Amino acid sequence: MEVKAELRYAKISAFKVREVTREIQGLPAEQALEIVRLIPKKAARMIGKTLASAIANAENNNDLRAVNLVIKEAVAGEGPTLKRMHTRARGGGARINKRTAHIKIILTESEPVAEKPAKKAKARQPKAAKPASTKATAAPAIAQHAPVDKNPDEGHTLAAGYNPEQVTAGDPISNS
C-alpha cells in the first residue's frame, strides 16, 4: 500500500530540494528521517516535516507500522515562480525570480526481511606446497642485479629507461 504526503508552494528552489531528496530515495523511512535531521539545510527541514507527515498518515490512516515503511519516491517539482522587480541605476529595474517547489514523498510497505540462517564456517585446510617451477618470478631477486656502490655521486649513470626519482637499492645502475 502506498502512502503519500505533499508540501506545495514551499518557498525554496526545487534545485536545492532535489539535493536532499536524492539522499533519501529508497531508504527505510525511519533511517531517512534521522539522516534528514542531520543535514543542515533549509530543504532538509522541509523534507523532514513532509516525511514525518507521510509516516503519520501511514500509521493513523492505514494502520501501517513505521518500521516497515520504505521511501518509494521523493520528488521535488517546480512550483510557480513569483516575479518581483529590483530597482537599478538610472531608473532601470531588474527582475527577481522567487522560485517555489512542490515536495512529494511516497512511502510503501516493505515485507519484513527474514534473517537467513548463518552458514557454518568450513575449517580451512592448509594448501599443499607446490613444487618449485622453472618459470621466472615476477620480481627478480636483488642478487641478480649489478652491484650498487655506496656513493651514487661518483660518476655513475642510470640504465636506460629508469627515472632517477624512482631508483631504489635493487635497480640496475651501470658505471660510466
N, C-alpha and C positions, 0 to 999 in steps of 0.2 A: 504494500500500500504506500502511496506517495503522499507526503505532507508538504505543503508549500507555505512560505511566508515571503512577503514582498514589502520593501520600503520604496516608495515612489517619491519623486521630486527631491531627492537628497541634494543638498547644496554643496556638491563636490563633483569634480570631473570624473567621468566614467573611466578614463585612462588611469587615474590614481586608484580607483577602487579595484580595477582588474588585477593590479599587482598583488593584492591580498587575496582575492578570490582564487587565483591560480594556486596559492599556497595550500588552501584547504580542500581543494577539489578531490573527492574520493576518499577522504579521511573519515574515521568514525566521528560522530557529532560531538561527543564529549571531549575527545582529543583536539578537535578543531577549535572548540570553544576555548580551551586552555592556550592553544597557540595564538589565537586572535587576541587574547587578553595580554599577551606578552609583546605584541607588536606595537611600537609607539607611533601610531599614525591615526589621523582622524578617520580614515576609511576603515581601519580595524575596529574602532569603537562602533561605527555604524553597522558593520557586518556582524559584530558580536551581538548587538541588540537584535538584529534580524534573525540570527541563528538561534538565539535564546527564545525568540518568539516562535520559531518553527518547532523547536523542541517542546515548548509548552503546548503548542497546537497538537502535536503528536500525542502527548501524554493525556491532555484533557479531552480532546475531541475524538480521538481514535483509539484510546486505551493501549498505546504502544509504550514500550519501555525505552528510555533514553539510551540504555546500554546497547541496544540492538540497532540503533539508527546510524545510517551512513549518509554522507552528503553525496547525492547523485549528481546534482548540478548546482553550481554557484555562478550566477551570471550578473554582470553589470552592463546594463544598456544605457544608451544616451537618452536623457530626457530633453525637454525643451530648453533652449538657450535664451536667457534674459539678455537683451541688448541694451546697453547703457552707454552714455556719452561722457567723455572726459575732456574738459576744456584744454586747448593747446595754445601755443603762441599765435599772436597776430589774428585773434578772433576765430581761429580754427578749432576743430574738435577731432577727437579720435574715439573709435568705438571700443567699448569693453564688453567682452562676451562672458557672462556669468553662467557657467555651464551647470547642468543638473544631471543626476543619474537615477536610474531605477535599479535597485538591487533585488534580485530574486534568488531565493535558496530553496531547493527541493531536496527533501530527505526521503529515503526509502528504508524499509526494514530489511536488515540482512539476516540470513539464517544463522543461528548460533553455531559457531565453529566447534565441532567436537575435536578434542585433542587426540592426536594419533598416539598409539602406544609407542613408547621409546624402543628403538631397536637395540638388541643386545650387541654389545661391542665384541667383535671377534678378537680372540687372542692372536696377536701378531707373532708370526714365527720369523726368526731371523733368516734373511736370504742367504743362500749358499754363495760362497766366494767364487767368483768367476775366474777361470784360468787366465793367466797373462796372455794378452794377444800381441800380435806383431804390428798392430795399427799404431800410427803416430798419435800422440796425445794432442789435445787442442793447445795446450800451453807447454812448450818445451822447457825443460829444466834449465836453471841458470848456468849450470856447468857446461852446457853446450855452446854458450856464447864466448866471444873473445874476452880475455881478462880485462878488467877495468882498473886503471890506475887510480890512486887515491887523490891526486891533484888533477882535476879536469881542466885547469887553465894552462897546462904545459903543451900547447900546440896540437891538441887533439881535435879532430873534426868528427862530425856525426856521420853515420852511414846514410846513404841516400834514402829519402822518404821519412826521415824522423824529424819531429819538431823538437827544438831544444827545450821547450816548456814541458814536454811530456816525457822527458828522459828519466828513467829510473835506473837502479843499480843493475837490473837484468837486461837492459837494452844494449844492442851491439854498438861498439864505438871502434872506429878504425884510426890507426895512427897515421900522421902525415909526415 
